[in-house]
Amino acid sequence: MRIKVLNTNLISLLLTCFFGLAQAGLAQTQTVSGEIMDDLCAKDKSHEGMMEQMKDMGRDPAVCTKKCIEMGAHYVLYDRQKDVVYKIDNQEKAEPFAGKVVRVSGTVQKNKLKIDTIEATPK
């Protein structure tokens, strides 16, 4: 009888741990705001360094972002208020918003963002 109770408790504990871990890994739909930029400039939290280094691109964040993408960078969303960089899963949805401040609704999992909807917002 005691072994049955012990086995039942052990199974319950294992199931609880399994389902807890499974839920922790699920993506959550959220709305986040920030600037669509490239991961090179996002490391510095600004385009300033890159624009200073490559003066021919001018002072436009959109131009800087697009040039960096051409050099192999990837689009990210940088939330200045939270100081968080989200890697964007579906790059093609970010492309028209390069250098713009946006509001994004999508799924977030471990700072990886899959965009459902995106819209530009005033700076």
N, CA, C and O atoms as a MOPAC input file, in Angstrom:
PM7 MOZYME 1SCF
protein

 N      0.82500 1    -1.19100 1     0.00000 1
 C      0.00000 1     0.00000 1     0.00000 1
 C      0.87100 1     1.25700 1     0.00000 1
 O      0.60300 1     2.21300 1    -0.72800 1
 N      1.91000 1     1.23900 1     0.82300 1
 C      2.79100 1     2.40300 1     0.93300 1
 C      3.51300 1     2.68700 1    -0.38900 1
 O      3.71200 1     3.84800 1    -0.74600 1
 N      3.90100 1     1.64600 1    -1.11000 1
 C      4.58200 1     1.80300 1    -2.38500 1
 C      3.64200 1     2.42800 1    -3.40800 1
 O      4.06600 1     3.25900 1    -4.21100 1
 N      2.33700 1     2.02600 1    -3.38500 1
 C      1.36600 1     2.60600 1    -4.30600 1
 C      1.22700 1     4.10400 1    -4.07900 1
 O      1.19600 1     4.87500 1    -5.03900 1
 N      1.14300 1     4.52300 1    -2.82200 1
 C      1.00800 1     5.95000 1    -2.50000 1
 C      2.25300 1     6.70100 1    -2.93900 1
 O      2.16000 1     7.79300 1    -3.49800 1
 N      3.41000 1     6.12300 1    -2.69000 1
 C      4.67000 1     6.74000 1    -3.08800 1
 C      4.74800 1     6.88500 1    -4.61200 1
 O      5.15000 1     7.93200 1    -5.12000 1
 N      4.36400 1     5.83500 1    -5.33200 1
 C      4.36700 1     5.89300 1    -6.79900 1
 C      3.37900 1     6.94300 1    -7.30600 1
 O      3.69600 1     7.68500 1    -8.23600 1
 N      2.20700 1     7.01500 1    -6.72100 1
 C      1.20200 1     7.99700 1    -7.12700 1
 C      1.71100 1     9.40800 1    -6.88000 1
 O      1.53400 1    10.27900 1    -7.73200 1
 N      2.33400 1     9.65400 1    -5.74500 1
 C      2.88900 1    10.97000 1    -5.44600 1
 C      4.02300 1    11.33100 1    -6.40000 1
 O      4.13500 1    12.47700 1    -6.83600 1
 N      4.85400 1    10.36200 1    -6.71700 1
 C      5.96300 1    10.59700 1    -7.63100 1
 C      5.44700 1    10.92500 1    -9.03100 1
 O      5.95000 1    11.84000 1    -9.68200 1
 N      4.46000 1    10.19100 1    -9.48600 1
 C      3.86700 1    10.45400 1   -10.80500 1
 C      3.22600 1    11.83300 1   -10.82600 1
 O      3.39200 1    12.56900 1   -11.79900 1
 N      2.50400 1    12.19800 1    -9.78500 1
 C      1.87900 1    13.52300 1    -9.70700 1
 C      2.93000 1    14.62400 1    -9.75300 1
 O      2.74700 1    15.62300 1   -10.44800 1
 N      4.01100 1    14.45700 1    -9.03200 1
 C      5.07900 1    15.43600 1    -9.00700 1
 C      5.71600 1    15.58100 1   -10.38800 1
 O      5.95600 1    16.69900 1   -10.84400 1
 N      5.98600 1    14.47800 1   -11.04300 1
 C      6.58700 1    14.51400 1   -12.38300 1
 C      5.65800 1    15.17900 1   -13.39100 1
 O      6.11900 1    15.96300 1   -14.22100 1
 N      4.36700 1    14.88600 1   -13.33900 1
 C      3.41100 1    15.51200 1   -14.25400 1
 C      3.32000 1    17.01100 1   -14.01500 1
 O      3.24700 1    17.78900 1   -14.96600 1
 N      3.32300 1    17.41700 1   -12.76000 1
 C      3.27500 1    18.83300 1   -12.42900 1
 C      4.49800 1    19.55700 1   -12.98400 1
 O      4.37300 1    20.63600 1   -13.56300 1
 N      5.66800 1    18.97200 1   -12.81100 1
 C      6.90200 1    19.57500 1   -13.34400 1
 C      6.85600 1    19.64200 1   -14.86600 1
 O      7.23100 1    20.65700 1   -15.45400 1
 N      6.40300 1    18.57700 1   -15.50100 1
 C      6.34600 1    18.53800 1   -16.95700 1
 C      5.42300 1    19.62400 1   -17.49900 1
 O      5.80900 1    20.36200 1   -18.40500 1
 N      4.21900 1    19.73200 1   -16.96200 1
 C      3.27500 1    20.72700 1   -17.45600 1
 C      3.71000 1    22.14800 1   -17.11100 1
 O      3.42900 1    23.07600 1   -17.87000 1
 N      4.37400 1    22.33100 1   -16.00600 1
 C      4.90700 1    23.64700 1   -15.64600 1
 C      5.97800 1    24.08600 1   -16.62700 1
 O      5.99800 1    25.24200 1   -17.05000 1
 N      6.86800 1    23.17200 1   -16.99300 1
 C      7.91700 1    23.49300 1   -17.97400 1
 C      7.32200 1    23.73400 1   -19.35700 1
 O      7.77900 1    24.61600 1   -20.08400 1
 N      6.31800 1    22.96300 1   -19.71900 1
 C      5.69200 1    23.14000 1   -21.02700 1
 C      5.02900 1    24.50300 1   -21.12600 1
 O      5.13600 1    25.16300 1   -22.16000 1
 N      4.35200 1    24.93600 1   -20.08000 1
 C      3.69500 1    26.24600 1   -20.09200 1
 C      4.70400 1    27.37800 1   -20.08700 1
 O      4.46300 1    28.41700 1   -20.70100 1
 N      5.82000 1    27.20400 1   -19.41300 1
 C      6.84400 1    28.25200 1   -19.35300 1
 C      7.43700 1    28.51200 1   -20.73700 1
 O      7.88400 1    29.62300 1   -21.02000 1
 N      7.44300 1    27.49700 1   -21.59800 1
 C      8.00800 1    27.65500 1   -22.92300 1
 C      7.03200 1    28.18400 1   -23.96100 1
 O      7.43600 1    28.47900 1   -25.08600 1
 N      5.75300 1    28.31100 1   -23.61000 1
 C      4.76300 1    28.78300 1   -24.58000 1
 C      4.92600 1    30.26800 1   -24.85400 1
 O      5.22800 1    31.04800 1   -23.95100 1
 N      4.72400 1    30.64700 1   -26.09700 1
 C      4.79500 1    32.05700 1   -26.48500 1
 C      3.53700 1    32.76900 1   -26.01100 1
 O      2.45900 1    32.17600 1   -25.96600 1
 N      3.67800 1    34.04200 1   -25.65900 1
 C      2.56100 1    34.84400 1   -25.20000 1
 C      2.31200 1    35.97100 1   -26.18400 1
 O      3.25200 1    36.62100 1   -26.64100 1
 N      1.04000 1    36.20700 1   -26.51500 1
 C      0.70700 1    37.33400 1   -27.37600 1
 C      0.78700 1    38.61100 1   -26.55400 1
 O      0.23000 1    38.70000 1   -25.45900 1
 N      1.48500 1    39.59100 1   -27.09900 1
 C      1.68500 1    40.86100 1   -26.41000 1
 C      1.67200 1    41.99400 1   -27.41700 1
 O      1.77300 1    41.78100 1   -28.62500 1
 N      1.54600 1    43.20400 1   -26.89300 1
 C      1.74100 1    44.39800 1   -27.69900 1
 C      2.97500 1    45.09500 1   -27.16100 1
 O      3.05900 1    45.40000 1   -25.97100 1
 N      3.93300 1    45.34400 1   -28.04500 1
 C      5.17100 1    46.00900 1   -27.65800 1
 C      5.41100 1    47.17400 1   -28.60700 1
 O      4.95100 1    47.16400 1   -29.74900 1
 N      6.13200 1    48.17300 1   -28.12700 1
 C      6.44100 1    49.35400 1   -28.93300 1
 C      7.94200 1    49.58000 1   -28.94100 1
 O      8.65800 1    49.18600 1   -28.02100 1
 N      8.39600 1    50.22300 1   -30.00300 1
 C      9.81200 1    50.54100 1   -30.09800 1
 C     10.16800 1    50.89200 1   -31.52800 1
 O      9.29700 1    51.10800 1   -32.37100 1
 N     11.46300 1    50.94600 1   -31.78400 1
 C     11.95500 1    51.29500 1   -33.11500 1
 C     12.40700 1    50.04000 1   -33.84500 1
 O     13.11300 1    49.19700 1   -33.29200 1
 N     11.98300 1    49.93500 1   -35.10000 1
 C     12.51000 1    48.86800 1   -35.95100 1
 C     13.89000 1    49.32700 1   -36.39600 1
 O     14.02700 1    50.32200 1   -37.10900 1
 N     14.89700 1    48.60200 1   -35.97400 1
 C     16.27300 1    48.92200 1   -36.34000 1
 C     17.01600 1    47.63700 1   -36.63300 1
 O     16.43200 1    46.55300 1   -36.61000 1
 N     18.27300 1    47.75300 1   -36.90200 1
 C     19.09500 1    46.58300 1   -37.19700 1
 C     19.82800 1    46.14100 1   -35.94000 1
 O     20.05400 1    46.93500 1   -35.02800 1
 N     20.19600 1    44.86500 1   -35.90200 1
 C     20.85100 1    44.34800 1   -34.70100 1
 C     22.24900 1    44.90900 1   -34.47900 1
 O     22.74600 1    44.86700 1   -33.35400 1
 N     22.90000 1    45.43700 1   -35.52000 1
 C     24.21800 1    46.06200 1   -35.32800 1
 C     24.08800 1    47.34800 1   -34.50300 1
 O     24.81500 1    47.54300 1   -33.52900 1
 N     23.16100 1    48.21600 1   -34.89900 1
 C     22.96300 1    49.48100 1   -34.17500 1
 C     22.28800 1    49.26400 1   -32.82500 1
 O     22.51700 1    50.02000 1   -31.88100 1
 N     21.45400 1    48.22700 1   -32.73800 1
 C     20.75200 1    47.95800 1   -31.48200 1
 C     21.73200 1    47.61600 1   -30.35400 1
 O     21.43400 1    47.84400 1   -29.18200 1
 N     22.89600 1    47.07100 1   -30.70700 1
 C     23.90900 1    46.76900 1   -29.68000 1
 C     24.33000 1    48.04600 1   -28.96300 1
 O     24.58900 1    48.03600 1   -27.75900 1
 N     24.39800 1    49.16200 1   -29.72400 1
 C     24.76500 1    50.46000 1   -29.15400 1
 C     23.54300 1    51.27500 1   -28.73700 1
 O     23.67700 1    52.37500 1   -28.20000 1
 N     22.33000 1    50.72200 1   -28.99000 1
 C     21.07100 1    51.38100 1   -28.65600 1
 C     20.86400 1    52.68500 1   -29.41800 1
 O     20.10300 1    53.55200 1   -28.99000 1
 N     21.55600 1    52.81300 1   -30.56200 1
 C     21.49700 1    54.04500 1   -31.33700 1
 C     22.13100 1    53.82600 1   -32.70500 1
 O     22.95300 1    52.92800 1   -32.88800 1
 N     21.73700 1    54.65400 1   -33.65200 1
 C     22.35400 1    54.65200 1   -34.97900 1
 C     23.55900 1    55.59300 1   -35.02700 1
 O     24.30100 1    55.58700 1   -36.00900 1
 N     23.76200 1    56.38500 1   -34.00400 1
 C     24.77700 1    57.44700 1   -34.01100 1
 C     26.16700 1    56.94700 1   -34.39600 1
 O     26.82700 1    57.54100 1   -35.24900 1
 N     26.60500 1    55.87500 1   -33.77900 1
 C     27.95100 1    55.35800 1   -34.05500 1
 C     28.12200 1    54.94300 1   -35.50100 1
 O     29.14100 1    55.24200 1   -36.12400 1
 N     27.12100 1    54.25100 1   -36.03500 1
 C     27.19100 1    53.78600 1   -37.41900 1
 C     27.10900 1    54.96400 1   -38.38800 1
 O     27.82900 1    54.99500 1   -39.38600 1
 N     26.23700 1    55.93200 1   -38.10100 1
 C     26.11400 1    57.08600 1   -38.99100 1
 C     27.37400 1    57.94400 1   -38.95300 1
 O     27.73100 1    58.56000 1   -39.95700 1
 N     28.03900 1    57.98900 1   -37.82500 1
 C     29.29500 1    58.73400 1   -37.71200 1
 C     30.39700 1    58.01800 1   -38.49600 1
 O     31.22200 1    58.65300 1   -39.15300 1
 N     30.39500 1    56.71300 1   -38.41400 1
 C     31.40500 1    55.89500 1   -39.08900 1
 C     31.20500 1    55.91400 1   -40.60900 1
 O     32.17800 1    55.91400 1   -41.36400 1
 N     29.94600 1    55.93000 1   -41.05700 1
 C     29.63200 1    55.89500 1   -42.48600 1
 C     28.86800 1    57.16400 1   -42.85200 1
 O     27.65400 1    57.14000 1   -43.05700 1
 N     29.58700 1    58.25000 1   -42.93000 1
 C     28.99200 1    59.57200 1   -43.14000 1
 C     28.18100 1    59.69000 1   -44.43600 1
 O     27.27500 1    60.51900 1   -44.52600 1
 N     28.50000 1    58.87100 1   -45.42700 1
 C     27.79600 1    58.96400 1   -46.70700 1
 C     26.32600 1    58.55500 1   -46.62200 1
 O     25.55900 1    58.85600 1   -47.53600 1
 N     25.91300 1    57.87600 1   -45.54500 1
 C     24.51400 1    57.46800 1   -45.42600 1
 C     23.63000 1    58.57500 1   -44.85200 1
 O     22.40600 1    58.44100 1   -44.82400 1
 N     24.23500 1    59.65000 1   -44.40300 1
 C     23.44300 1    60.75100 1   -43.85200 1
 C     23.05100 1    60.50600 1   -42.39900 1
 O     23.69500 1    59.73900 1   -41.68400 1
 N     21.98200 1    61.17300 1   -41.98300 1
 C     21.56700 1    61.10900 1   -40.57200 1
 C     20.16900 1    60.51500 1   -40.39000 1
 O     19.52800 1    60.73800 1   -39.36400 1
 N     19.70600 1    59.77400 1   -41.37000 1
 C     18.36700 1    59.20400 1   -41.33300 1
 C     18.40700 1    57.77200 1   -40.78500 1
 O     19.06200 1    56.91100 1   -41.37300 1
 N     17.71300 1    57.50200 1   -39.66000 1
 C     17.70700 1    56.15000 1   -39.09000 1
 C     17.20100 1    55.07900 1   -40.06200 1
 O     17.67300 1    53.94300 1   -40.02800 1
 N     16.24700 1    55.43200 1   -40.92500 1
 C     15.72500 1    54.45400 1   -41.89200 1
 C     16.80600 1    54.05200 1   -42.88400 1
 O     16.95700 1    52.87300 1   -43.20600 1
 N     17.56100 1    55.04000 1   -43.37000 1
 C     18.65200 1    54.75900 1   -44.31700 1
 C     19.72100 1    53.91900 1   -43.62700 1
 O     20.22900 1    52.95700 1   -44.20300 1
 N     20.05900 1    54.28100 1   -42.40400 1
 C     21.06900 1    53.53300 1   -41.64600 1
 C     20.63400 1    52.07700 1   -41.47100 1
 O     21.41500 1    51.15500 1   -41.70500 1
 N     19.39400 1    51.88500 1   -41.06100 1
 C     18.88500 1    50.53300 1   -40.84700 1
 C     18.96400 1    49.72400 1   -42.13100 1
 O     19.43600 1    48.58700 1   -42.12200 1
 N     18.50400 1    50.30300 1   -43.23800 1
 C     18.50500 1    49.58300 1   -44.51800 1
 C     19.92100 1    49.25700 1   -44.99200 1
 O     20.16400 1    48.17600 1   -45.52900 1
 N     20.86300 1    50.19500 1   -44.79100 1
 C     22.26100 1    49.93800 1   -45.17900 1
 C     22.84600 1    48.79300 1   -44.35700 1
 O     23.54700 1    47.93100 1   -44.88500 1
 N     22.54800 1    48.79800 1   -43.06200 1
 C     23.05900 1    47.72600 1   -42.19400 1
 C     22.45800 1    46.37400 1   -42.57800 1
 O     23.14300 1    45.35200 1   -42.52200 1
 N     21.18600 1    46.36600 1   -42.96600 1
 C     20.54700 1    45.12900 1   -43.41400 1
 C     21.24400 1    44.62800 1   -44.68200 1
 O     21.47600 1    43.42900 1   -44.83600 1
 N     21.57400 1    45.54900 1   -45.58200 1
 C     22.29100 1    45.17000 1   -46.80000 1
 C     23.64900 1    44.55200 1   -46.47800 1
 O     24.14800 1    43.71600 1   -47.23100 1
 N     24.25000 1    44.96800 1   -45.35200 1
 C     25.56100 1    44.43600 1   -44.94600 1
 C     25.43600 1    43.13100 1   -44.16400 1
 O     26.44000 1    42.58500 1   -43.70800 1
 N     24.20100 1    42.62100 1   -44.00500 1
 C     24.02800 1    41.33100 1   -43.34300 1
 C     23.38200 1    41.37800 1   -41.97300 1
 O     23.21300 1    40.33700 1   -41.33900 1
 N     23.01900 1    42.55400 1   -41.50300 1
 C     22.34600 1    42.65700 1   -40.20500 1
 C     20.90200 1    42.15200 1   -40.32700 1
 O     20.43200 1    41.85100 1   -41.42500 1
 N     20.21600 1    42.06500 1   -39.20000 1
 C     18.82500 1    41.61500 1   -39.16400 1
 C     17.96900 1    42.66700 1   -38.46100 1
 O     18.45100 1    43.40900 1   -37.60500 1
 N     16.69100 1    42.71600 1   -38.83800 1
 C     15.76700 1    43.63200 1   -38.18200 1
 C     15.48200 1    43.17600 1   -36.75600 1
 O     15.34300 1    41.98400 1   -36.48100 1
 N     15.40000 1    44.15000 1   -35.86100 1
 C     15.01100 1    43.92600 1   -34.47900 1
 C     14.05700 1    45.04500 1   -34.07700 1
 O     13.93800 1    46.05500 1   -34.76900 1
 N     13.39200 1    44.85200 1   -32.96400 1
 C     12.59800 1    45.91800 1   -32.36200 1
 C     13.30500 1    46.32000 1   -31.08300 1
 O     13.51700 1    45.49200 1   -30.19600 1
 N     13.66900 1    47.58900 1   -30.98600 1
 C     14.33400 1    48.08200 1   -29.77300 1
 C     13.35200 1    48.92200 1   -28.98400 1
 O     12.91000 1    49.97200 1   -29.45100 1
 N     13.00900 1    48.46500 1   -27.79100 1
 C     12.12200 1    49.17400 1   -26.87400 1
 C     13.00400 1    49.98000 1   -25.92000 1
 O     13.58300 1    49.43000 1   -24.98300 1
 N     13.10000 1    51.28600 1   -26.16600 1
 C     13.95300 1    52.16000 1   -25.34600 1
 C     13.48300 1    52.24200 1   -23.89600 1
 O     14.30100 1    52.27500 1   -22.97700 1
 N     12.17400 1    52.27300 1   -23.69300 1
 C     11.64400 1    52.40700 1   -22.33500 1
 C     12.02600 1    51.21700 1   -21.46000 1
 O     12.37500 1    51.38900 1   -20.29200 1
 N     11.96000 1    50.02000 1   -22.02000 1
 C     12.29600 1    48.81500 1   -21.25800 1
 C     13.75200 1    48.40000 1   -21.46000 1
 O     14.24900 1    47.51000 1   -20.77000 1
 N     14.44000 1    49.05400 1   -22.41700 1
 C     15.80400 1    48.71400 1   -22.79000 1
 C     15.91300 1    47.22800 1   -23.15700 1
 O     16.76300 1    46.49700 1   -22.65000 1
 N     15.00800 1    46.81500 1   -24.06700 1
 C     14.95100 1    45.42400 1   -24.50400 1
 C     15.02400 1    45.38100 1   -26.02800 1
 O     14.38600 1    46.17900 1   -26.71500 1
 N     15.80400 1    44.44800 1   -26.53800 1
 C     15.89100 1    44.21300 1   -27.97700 1
 C     15.18400 1    42.89300 1   -28.26700 1
 O     15.52400 1    41.85200 1   -27.70600 1
 N     14.19100 1    42.95900 1   -29.15900 1
 C     13.46500 1    41.76400 1   -29.57600 1
 C     13.94900 1    41.35000 1   -30.96400 1
 O     13.91100 1    42.14600 1   -31.90200 1
 N     14.40100 1    40.11500 1   -31.09000 1
 C     14.74900 1    39.57700 1   -32.40400 1
 C     13.43800 1    39.31400 1   -33.13300 1
 O     12.49800 1    38.77100 1   -32.55300 1
 N     13.37500 1    39.69500 1   -34.40000 1
 C     12.13900 1    39.54700 1   -35.16000 1
 C     12.20200 1    38.27400 1   -35.99700 1
 O     13.10600 1    38.07400 1   -36.80800 1
 N     11.20900 1    37.42600 1   -35.76800 1
 C     11.13700 1    36.12900 1   -36.43100 1
 C     10.79300 1    36.26600 1   -37.91300 1
 O     11.41100 1    35.61400 1   -38.75500 1
 N      9.81500 1    37.10500 1   -38.23500 1
 C      9.39100 1    37.26600 1   -39.62500 1
 C      9.86000 1    38.62800 1   -40.14100 1
 O      9.13700 1    39.62300 1   -40.08400 1
 N     11.08800 1    38.63600 1   -40.64500 1
 C     11.80300 1    39.83900 1   -41.07900 1
 C     11.03900 1    40.65100 1   -42.13300 1
 O     11.07900 1    41.88200 1   -42.11300 1
 N     10.35900 1    39.98500 1   -43.03200 1
 C      9.67800 1    40.67800 1   -44.12600 1
 C      8.59800 1    41.64600 1   -43.63400 1
 O      8.30700 1    42.63800 1   -44.30100 1
 N      8.01000 1    41.36300 1   -42.48100 1
 C      6.98300 1    42.26500 1   -41.94700 1
 C      7.59800 1    43.53800 1   -41.36700 1
 O      6.92900 1    44.57000 1   -41.30600 1
 N      8.83400 1    43.48100 1   -40.95000 1
 C      9.51400 1    44.64100 1   -40.36600 1
 C     10.07900 1    45.57800 1   -41.42600 1
 O     10.20200 1    46.78000 1   -41.19100 1
 N     10.41900 1    45.04100 1   -42.57700 1
 C     11.13200 1    45.79900 1   -43.61400 1
 C     10.50000 1    47.15200 1   -43.96900 1
 O     11.23100 1    48.13900 1   -44.05100 1
 N      9.18400 1    47.25100 1   -44.18200 1
 C      8.61400 1    48.55900 1   -44.55300 1
 C      8.68000 1    49.60300 1   -43.42700 1
 O      8.43000 1    50.78500 1   -43.66500 1
 N      9.01400 1    49.17400 1   -42.21400 1
 C      9.02600 1    50.06400 1   -41.06100 1
 C     10.44200 1    50.37100 1   -40.55700 1
 O     10.61200 1    50.84900 1   -39.43500 1
 N     11.43900 1    50.10200 1   -41.37100 1
 C     12.83700 1    50.33500 1   -40.99300 1
 C     13.03200 1    51.77000 1   -40.51000 1
 O     12.68000 1    52.72400 1   -41.20400 1
 N     13.59800 1    51.90900 1   -39.31300 1
 C     13.89700 1    53.22700 1   -38.76000 1
 C     12.70300 1    53.94100 1   -38.15000 1
 O     12.83200 1    55.07500 1   -37.68900 1
 N     11.55100 1    53.30000 1   -38.14000 1
 C     10.34100 1    53.94400 1   -37.61100 1
 C      9.99000 1    53.41400 1   -36.22200 1
 O     10.34400 1    52.29300 1   -35.85500 1
 N      9.28900 1    54.24600 1   -35.46700 1
 C      8.74100 1    53.82500 1   -34.17700 1
 C      7.40600 1    53.15400 1   -34.47600 1
 O      6.58000 1    53.69700 1   -35.20900 1
 N      7.20100 1    51.97600 1   -33.90700 1
 C      6.02900 1    51.16900 1   -34.21800 1
 C      5.38600 1    50.58500 1   -32.96100 1
 O      5.96700 1    50.56800 1   -31.87500 1
 N      4.17400 1    50.11400 1   -33.16200 1
 C      3.48000 1    49.30500 1   -32.15400 1
 C      3.23400 1    47.95600 1   -32.81400 1
 O      2.67600 1    47.88200 1   -33.90900 1
 N      3.65400 1    46.89400 1   -32.14200 1
 C      3.56900 1    45.55000 1   -32.69900 1
 C      2.74000 1    44.67400 1   -31.77700 1
 O      2.89900 1    44.69100 1   -30.55600 1
 N      1.86300 1    43.91700 1   -32.38700 1
 C      1.14800 1    42.87500 1   -31.66300 1
 C      1.65400 1    41.55400 1   -32.21800 1
 O      1.71200 1    41.35600 1   -33.43200 1
 N      2.01500 1    40.66200 1   -31.32000 1
 C      2.54700 1    39.38400 1   -31.76900 1
 C      2.89500 1    38.48700 1   -30.60600 1
 O      2.59100 1    38.79700 1   -29.45400 1
 N      3.52100 1    37.39500 1   -30.90600 1
 C      3.91400 1    36.45800 1   -29.86400 1
 C      5.37100 1    36.68800 1   -29.50000 1
 O      6.23200 1    36.86600 1   -30.36100 1
 N      5.61500 1    36.68000 1   -28.20900 1
 C      6.96000 1    36.90400 1   -27.68500 1
 C      7.35800 1    35.67500 1   -26.88100 1
 O      6.62800 1    35.21300 1   -26.00300 1
 N      8.52800 1    35.16500 1   -27.20600 1
 C      9.06900 1    34.04400 1   -26.45900 1
 C     10.57500 1    34.24000 1   -26.34000 1
 O     11.29800 1    34.19300 1   -27.33600 1
 N     11.03500 1    34.45600 1   -25.12400 1
 C     12.46200 1    34.65800 1   -24.85400 1
 C     13.05800 1    35.74200 1   -25.75100 1
 O     14.07400 1    35.51600 1   -26.40900 1
 N     12.43200 1    36.91000 1   -25.77700 1
 C     12.88500 1    38.07400 1   -26.56100 1
 C     12.90800 1    37.82300 1   -28.06500 1
 O     13.58700 1    38.54100 1   -28.79900 1
 N     12.18700 1    36.82900 1   -28.52700 1
 C     12.00900 1    36.60000 1   -29.95300 1
 C     10.56000 1    36.94400 1   -30.27700 1
 O      9.63000 1    36.41900 1   -29.66500 1
 N     10.38500 1    37.83200 1   -31.24500 1
 C      9.07800 1    38.38600 1   -31.56200 1
 C      8.61100 1    37.91400 1   -32.93200 1
 O      9.32200 1    38.05200 1   -33.92800 1
 N      7.41100 1    37.35800 1   -32.96600 1
 C      6.77500 1    37.01900 1   -34.24500 1
 C      5.63800 1    38.01200 1   -34.42700 1
 O      4.67700 1    38.01900 1   -33.65700 1
 N      5.75300 1    38.85200 1   -35.45400 1
 C      4.80200 1    39.93900 1   -35.67900 1
 C      3.49900 1    39.40100 1   -36.26700 1
 O      3.49100 1    38.69700 1   -37.27700 1
 N      2.38400 1    39.76200 1   -35.59300 1
 C      1.05900 1    39.52300 1   -36.16700 1
 C      0.61900 1    40.78000 1   -36.91100 1
 O      0.27300 1    40.73100 1   -38.09200 1
 N      0.63900 1    41.91800 1   -36.19300 1
 C      0.30500 1    43.21500 1   -36.81000 1
 C      1.35400 1    44.23900 1   -36.39500 1
 O      1.94300 1    44.15400 1   -35.31700 1
 N      1.56700 1    45.20300 1   -37.27600 1
 C      2.54500 1    46.26200 1   -37.00200 1
 C      2.00500 1    47.54700 1   -37.58000 1
 O      1.46000 1    47.56700 1   -38.68400 1
 N      2.16100 1    48.63900 1   -36.81300 1
 C      1.74400 1    49.94900 1   -37.30000 1
 C      2.70400 1    51.01700 1   -36.78900 1
 O      3.19800 1    50.94700 1   -35.66400 1
 N      2.95500 1    52.00300 1   -37.64100 1
 C      3.83200 1    53.10800 1   -37.26500 1
 C      3.10400 1    53.99400 1   -36.26000 1
 O      1.88700 1    54.16100 1   -36.33300 1
 N      3.85600 1    54.55900 1   -35.32600 1
 C      3.31100 1    55.47800 1   -34.33800 1
 C      4.14100 1    56.76600 1   -34.37600 1
 O      5.30000 1    56.75400 1   -34.79000 1
 N      3.53600 1    57.87200 1   -33.94000 1
 C      4.34000 1    59.10900 1   -33.91000 1
 C      5.46300 1    58.99300 1   -32.89600 1
 O      5.31100 1    58.36100 1   -31.85100 1
 N      6.60800 1    59.61800 1   -33.22000 1
 C      7.74300 1    59.59900 1   -32.27300 1
 C      7.38100 1    60.44700 1   -31.13000 1
 O      8.17000 1    60.59400 1   -30.19600 1

